[in-house]
Amino acid sequence: FRIPDKNIYNYSNFDQIANNDAIDVIYIVLPPSMHMEYVVRAAKAGKHVWCEKPMAMTVRECQTMIDACRDNKRSLAIGYRLQHEPHTKEFRRIVQNGLLGKIKSITCGAGYRESRTDHWKQKKEMGGGVLGDMGVYAIQGARLAANMEPLSVVSAKFSTNRPDVYRNGLPEIAEARLSFPGGVIADIKTSFAENINSLDINFEKGELKMSPYQAYAGLHGSSPLGEIHYPYEVPWQQANQMDDDARSIMDKRKMAAPGEEGLKDIRVLEAIYASVEQQKEIKVLP
């Protein structure tokens, strides 16, 4: 649906989609600060909703989005392409079935050199900073690798190599240590200053390594069980994601990454911000 207005942030005609039966789903790919408003409006217009990550600015906003879709009997999926991707599914299968024993520790890094300097990613009020963007991949990596939710953010720190771009505490680089049940520790790092792309899971029976972990192509893993490598041809992983989500709507099945999944990441994100601000361990509250 293309809104006939040169100003891409003027969506005064958005709600007219309620009158268009040819539209079944709205995919919200706006800056994070706009996600809640337009997910709610799409749900009230009677459309199913797909929303890009990060889901929203706060846990409260996430819950508002979930409630709006539920109240209007519409589905909500978050744009986590990797949860539909075969390499990710395989390492999750190994974890979930305990094929390498108990997990001891996790390390996950996700980042790239962001060359833009006046994008929403550099504007705090629009949801900018590395943590909400690439940081979600690192948080997801730790959560999916542990197959558990973190109990706390043990410690966290932000830094920047370009203070003229990432101002007023907006993180260009973020690092955090997460604690999980059973004493499992995950160290995560995310960056707009460097290329990092790996997930290492240390098990009782060896190490599973994914590198690259979250690229759009060429994903590869290895463990004592063998290689994790699926040659596949999809122009963009989002095509597979959207096909899966469309089938879930048609078959009335639960989404692979529903709104509740997005909320879990924002809960951790909020705890990381609090840990940096207060310089102490912060519980990740359910």
C-alpha positions in Angstrom: 0.0 0.0 0.0 1.7 3.2 -1.1 0.6 6.4 0.5 0.4 9.3 -2.0 2.4 11.8 -0.1 6.0 13.0 -0.7 6.6 13.2 3.0 7.3 9.6 4.0 6.4 10.3 7.6 2.9 11.7 6.8 0.5 8.8 7.1 -2.8 10.6 7.3 -4.4 8.2 4.8 -3.1 5.1 6.5 -6.4 4.1 8.2 -8.2 4.0 4.8 -6.8 0.5 4.4 -9.7 -0.7 6.6 -11.9 -0.3 3.5 -9.6 -2.3 1.3 -10.4 -6.0 1.4 -7.4 -6.8 -0.8 -5.0 -6.0 2.0 -4.6 -8.8 4.5 -1.4 -7.9 6.2 0.5 -4.7 7.1 4.3 -4.9 7.5 5.5 -2.1 9.7 9.1 -1.2 8.7 9.1 2.3 10.2 11.7 3.6 12.8 11.1 1.9 16.2 9.6 5.0 17.8 6.7 4.7 15.3 6.1 0.9 15.7 3.5 1.0 18.5 1.3 3.6 16.8 1.1 2.0 13.5 0.8 -1.6 14.8 -2.2 -0.5 16.8 -3.7 1.4 13.9 -3.2 -1.6 11.6 -4.9 -4.0 14.0 -7.8 -1.6 14.5 -8.1 -1.5 10.7 -8.7 -5.2 10.9 -5.3 -6.3 9.3 -2.8 -8.8 10.5 0.5 -7.2 11.4 4.1 -8.0 10.8 6.5 -5.6 12.6 10.2 -5.2 12.2 12.6 -5.5 15.1 13.2 -4.0 17.5 9.6 -4.4 18.4 9.2 -1.1 20.2 10.9 1.4 22.5 9.7 -0.1 25.8 8.1 -3.2 27.2 5.0 -1.2 27.9 4.7 -0.3 24.2 5.2 -4.0 23.2 2.4 -5.0 25.5 0.1 -2.4 24.0 0.8 -3.8 20.6 0.1 -7.4 21.7 -3.1 -6.3 23.3 -4.3 -4.4 20.3 -3.8 -7.3 18.0 -5.4 -9.7 20.4 -8.4 -7.5 21.0 -9.0 -7.1 17.3 -8.4 -10.8 16.7 -5.4 -10.2 14.4 -2.1 -12.0 14.4 1.2 -10.2 15.2 4.6 -11.4 14.1 8.0 -9.8 14.6 10.5 -9.7 11.8 13.1 -12.1 13.1 14.3 -13.6 9.9 16.7 -16.0 11.6 14.0 -17.9 13.5 12.8 -19.1 10.0 16.3 -19.9 8.8 17.6 -23.5 8.6 21.0 -23.0 10.2 19.3 -21.3 13.2 16.7 -24.1 13.4 19.5 -26.7 13.4 21.5 -25.2 16.2 18.3 -24.7 18.2 17.5 -28.4 17.7 20.9 -29.4 19.1 20.3 -27.2 22.1 16.7 -28.2 22.7 17.5 -31.9 22.5 20.6 -31.8 24.7 22.7 -33.5 22.0 25.9 -32.0 23.4 25.0 -32.1 27.0 24.4 -29.1 29.3 25.4 -25.6 28.2 28.2 -24.0 30.2 28.6 -20.6 28.5 27.7 -18.6 25.5 29.4 -15.8 23.5 27.5 -13.8 20.8 28.6 -10.8 18.7 26.6 -8.9 16.1 27.8 -5.8 14.4 28.8 -3.9 11.3 30.4 -0.6 10.4 27.5 1.8 10.1 28.6 4.6 7.7 25.4 6.7 8.0 25.6 9.6 10.4 22.1 11.1 10.1 19.8 8.1 10.1 17.2 7.1 12.7 19.9 4.8 14.1 21.8 7.9 15.3 18.7 9.5 16.8 17.8 8.5 20.4 14.2 9.8 20.2 13.6 7.5 17.2 15.0 4.4 18.8 18.5 4.8 17.6 21.7 3.4 19.1 23.2 0.0 18.3 21.4 -1.9 21.1 18.0 -1.8 19.6 19.2 -2.7 16.1 22.1 -5.1 16.0 22.0 -5.6 19.7 18.7 -7.5 19.3 20.6 -10.1 17.2 23.1 -10.6 20.1 20.3 -10.8 22.7 18.4 -13.2 20.5 21.5 -15.3 20.0 22.1 -15.7 23.7 18.4 -16.4 24.4 18.0 -19.0 21.7 21.3 -20.6 22.5 20.4 -21.0 26.1 16.9 -22.0 25.3 16.0 -20.1 28.5 15.3 -16.5 29.5 18.0 -14.6 31.4 17.6 -13.9 35.1 19.7 -10.8 35.1 22.1 -8.4 33.4 25.2 -8.9 35.5 27.0 -6.0 34.0 26.9 -3.8 30.9 28.8 -0.9 29.3 28.4 1.5 26.4 31.1 3.2 24.4 31.6 5.1 21.1 34.5 5.7 18.7 32.6 8.6 17.1 31.2 10.9 19.9 30.3 13.4 17.3 27.8 10.9 15.8 26.7 8.9 18.8 26.0 11.7 21.3 24.5 12.0 24.8 25.2 8.4 25.8 23.8 6.8 22.6 25.7 3.6 22.3 27.8 2.8 19.2 29.2 -0.2 21.0 27.4 -2.2 23.7 28.6 -5.1 25.8 26.8 -7.1 28.5 27.0 -10.2 30.6 23.7 -12.1 31.1 23.0 -14.7 33.7 20.7 -17.7 33.0 19.3 -20.4 35.2 21.8 -23.2 36.1 24.7 -20.8 36.2 24.9 -20.3 32.5 26.6 -17.0 31.5 26.3 -15.3 28.1 28.7 -12.5 27.1 27.3 -10.4 24.2 28.7 -7.6 22.2 27.1 -5.4 19.5 28.6 -2.6 17.5 28.1 0.0 14.8 31.9 0.4 14.6 33.1 -3.0 13.5 32.1 -6.2 11.7 31.4 -9.0 14.2 29.2 -12.0 13.5 29.4 -15.1 15.6 27.7 -17.3 18.1 29.7 -19.8 20.3 28.0 -22.2 22.6 30.2 -24.1 25.1 28.6 -27.5 26.0 29.7 -30.3 28.3 30.6 -32.3 25.1 32.3 -29.6 23.1 31.7 -26.3 21.4 29.2 -25.3 18.7 30.3 -22.4 16.6 28.2 -20.4 14.2 30.2 -18.0 12.0 28.7 -16.1 10.4 25.7 -16.4 12.7 23.3 -13.7 11.4 24.4 -12.8 7.9 21.9 -12.8 5.0 23.8 -15.6 3.2 26.7 -18.0 3.8 25.8 -19.0 7.3 27.9 -21.9 8.6 28.3 -23.8 11.9 30.3 -26.7 13.3 30.3 -28.8 16.4 31.4 -32.3 17.4 28.3 -33.5 15.7 29.5 -32.2 12.3 29.0 -29.2 10.1 25.9 -27.1 10.0 25.6 -26.0 6.4 22.5 -25.8 4.2 23.1 -24.5 0.7 19.8 -22.7 -0.2 18.8 -20.1 -2.6 16.5 -17.4 -1.3 17.0 -13.9 -2.6 16.4 -12.5 0.9 15.8 -14.5 4.1 12.7 -12.2 4.6 11.0 -14.0 1.7 11.1 -17.2 3.7 10.0 -15.4 6.8 7.0 -13.8 5.1 6.0 -17.1 3.5 6.1 -18.8 6.8 4.1 -16.1 8.5 1.6 -16.0 5.7 1.0 -19.8 6.0 0.6 -19.4 9.7 -2.2 -16.9 9.1 -3.9 -19.0 6.6 -3.6 -22.2 8.7 -4.5 -20.3 11.9 -1.2 -21.4 13.5 0.9 -19.6 16.1 3.6 -17.4 14.6 7.2 -18.6 14.8 8.1 -15.2 16.3 4.9 -13.7 17.8 4.8 -10.4 19.7 5.6 -12.0 22.9 9.0 -13.0 21.5 9.8 -9.4 20.6 8.7 -8.3 24.1 11.3 -10.7 25.7 14.1 -9.0 23.8 13.0 -5.5 24.8 12.8 -6.6 28.4 16.5 -7.6 28.3 17.3 -4.4 26.4 15.7 -2.3 29.1 17.7 -4.2 31.8 20.9 -3.5 29.9 20.2 0.2 29.8 19.4 0.2 33.5 22.6 -1.7 34.3 24.7 0.9 32.4 22.9 3.8 34.1 23.0 2.3 37.6 26.3 0.5 37.2 25.0 -2.6 38.9 23.4 -6.0 38.3 19.8 -5.7 37.1 17.2 -8.4 37.3 15.3 -9.2 34.1 11.7 -9.1 35.4 9.0 -11.3 33.7 
